[in-house]
Amino acid sequence: MADQQKNGKTESPAPTLRKPRDDGLKGRRAILDAAARLATTRGLEELSIGELAQHIGMSKSGLYAHFKSKEELELATIDAAAEIFENDVVRRVEESVRGSARVMALSEAFFQHLARRVYPGGCFFATVAAQLAPRPGRARDRVFGLQQEWIAQFVAALRQACADGEIQPDADLDQLAFEITAMLFRANFAWIMTEDERVLNQARVGIRGVLSRAARKTPSSGRIQKKKKR
């Protein structure tokens, strides 16, 4: 019997607790992963809900259930790519790594991100930023903000290097960060075109060169330089 008798009263059995379904979250993640991959080869603005639905084998109405507009899809795709970048690049470098060593570690994490071919079109943000640059809007603003956060990682590491006496106290940290990140973006595009490990090595050498140029000169090194001039 479905009901149980107790003290002359009829009691209904306790309801069965159900585990929360995560099908919706998995479906949304699959959509955003596919959208991010397509965005690096087709362009974020070129994505259409119909095309994306066809690509992942979902009905257009099913995809609309997750994203009510194209702009909402774009912003969600950017945020999903940001989470992947944070986990695959930034968090691979331990907080205890400081200064110049942190600059090199962040750079290396980025190079490995490219080498693993996380996205077919290279770095999601380098590719999408170039596409969105002339198109004002929420998507461009979001990508620009995330790029500034990435650059800030290098400025903070360089500030540590300055505090630790690794680089000159009057070094222009913004300029150094500009040169370093410019090499990362150049390496990204060269890697996409060639998949030649040498382009990543060239960027490594270039970044070490920037740090070497900014390194704090010791008295002994100054004396050596004077002797060479004589």
N, C-alpha and C positions, 0 to 999 in steps of 0.2 A: 504493500500500500504506500502511496506517496506521502500520506500524512501519518503522523504517529499520535497515539492516544496517551495522554499523561495527565493524571489528576482530573480525569473527566473532561479535559479540554483537548481540542484538536490543535496540534502544533505543526506548522510547516517546516520542512527541513531547512537548515541554514543554506543560504545561496552559495553556490560554488564560485570561489574567487578565480577570476581569469587573469592570466598574465597580459599586460598591455601589448597590443599588436605593434610591431615595428615595421610592418610591410610598407606603410606610407613613408616612413623615414628612409627605408632602403630604396624605395622607388624614386624618391626625391634625390637621393645621393647619386643614383645611377643616371638620372637625367642631367644633373649638374656636372658630373664627371664627363659625360659625353659632350655636353655643351662647351666645357672648357677646352677639351681636345679639339673640337671643331673650330673654336674661336681662334686657335693659334694657326690654323691653316686657311680658314675661310673668312675670318673676321667676326668680331663680336656683333657688330651691327648687321652683318649679313645673315646672322642666324634668324630663322623664322620658326615659330612654334610648329608649323606644319612639317617643315623639313626635319626638325629635330625629332618630332614624333615618329616620322618615317624611319629615321636613322636608328632609333632604339627599339623599333617595333611596338610602339604604343599608339593608341588612338589619339587623335587630336583633342577630343573632348577629355580623355584621360589626363593629358598633359595640362590642359586648361584647369583641371581640378587642383593642380599644384601651383600654377602661376597664372594670375588673372590678366597679365599684360606682358608685352615684350620687354618693357623697361624693368618690370619686376624680375623677369627671367635673367636679364643682363646683370642686374645688381646681385642677385643670388649667385650667379655664376662667378662673378668677381669675388664675392665673399668666400665661396667654396675654394677657389684657387688660392686665395689669401691664406686660408687655413692649411692647405697642402704645403704652401711655401714656408709657412711658419714651422710646420712639423718637419719638413724635409730639408730645410736649409738652416734657419735661425736656431732652432732648438737642438740641432746636432752639435752646436758649439756650446760647451759648458760655460756657465756664468763665471767660473773661476779663471777662465782664460782671459787675460787682460792685454791691453795696449797693442803693440805691433803684432804680437802673436795672435791676438784676436782678429786683427785686420786680415792676416793671412788665413786664419782658420775659417772666417766667414767667406772669404774669397774661394777657398778650396771647397767648402760646402756647396757654393753656387756652381762651381765647375762640375762637381760630381752630380749635382741636380741635372745639369745639361747632359752629362755622359750617360746617365741612366735613362734618358729619353722619356722623362715623366710626361712631357707633351711633345707631339710630333713637330710642332713649330717652335721648339725651344722654350725659352722663358715666357710664360704666359704674359707677364706684365710688360716686358720689353716689347713684345709683339702688339699687344692690345693698346698700349700707350701710344705707339706710333699711329695706329688706326684712329684713335679717338682724339688725338691732339687738336685737329681743326674743328672738332664737333663739340661745342659746349653742351653740358648737361650733367645729370647726376652720375652717370656712369664714368664720364671723364674725371669728374671731381673725386670720385671714390678711388679710381686708379692713381690719380696724382697724389692723393693723400697717402696711399699705401707705399708709393715710391719714395715719398718724403720720409716715411718711417724707416724704410730700408737704408736710405742714405744716412739717417740719424744714427743707425747702428754703427756706421763707420766713424762718424764725427765723435760719438761717445768713446769708441775704442781709441781714437787718436788723442782725445782729451786725456784718457788714462795714460797713454804713452808719454804725453807731455808732462803729466804729473809725476810719472815714474822716472823722468829724466832720460827717456829713450829718444825723444825728438826735441828740437830746439824750442825754447819757451815762447818765442815770438812767431812760431810757424803758423801759417794761415790754414787752419784746420778745414775750413769750408773748401778751399782750393784743393787741398790734398784729397779730400773725400770726393770732390768732383772728378779729379783725374783718375782715382782708383775705380770709381763706379763707371766712368766712361770706358775704361778698359774691360770691365765685366760685360757691358753691353756690346762692345765691339767683338769680344770673344763669342758672345751669344750668336750674333749674326754670322760670323765667320764659321762657327761650328755648324749652324744650320746648313750653310752652303756646302761645306766640305767634309764635315765629320772627321776632320784631321786633328789628331791629338796635339799637333804642333801649335795650333792656334791657341789652345789652352795654356800650353807651356809659355808661349810668347806673352800672354797676359800675366802669368805668374812672374816672369822675369820683369815685366814692366812695373808691376805693383811693388816688387822688392826694390826696384830702382827708385820709385817715388819715396818709399820709406827711407832708403839709404840717403837720398838727397836731403831729406828733412832731419836726418839723425843728428843728435847733439854731438858737436865736435869736442873731443877731449883735448886737454893740453898737450898730451903726447902726440896726438895725431896732427895738431897744429905745428909742432916742432918738426915733425917728419916732412910736412908739406913745405915748410920754409927751407929745409935742407935741400929738397928736390929742386926748388926754384933756384938756389945757388948753383 
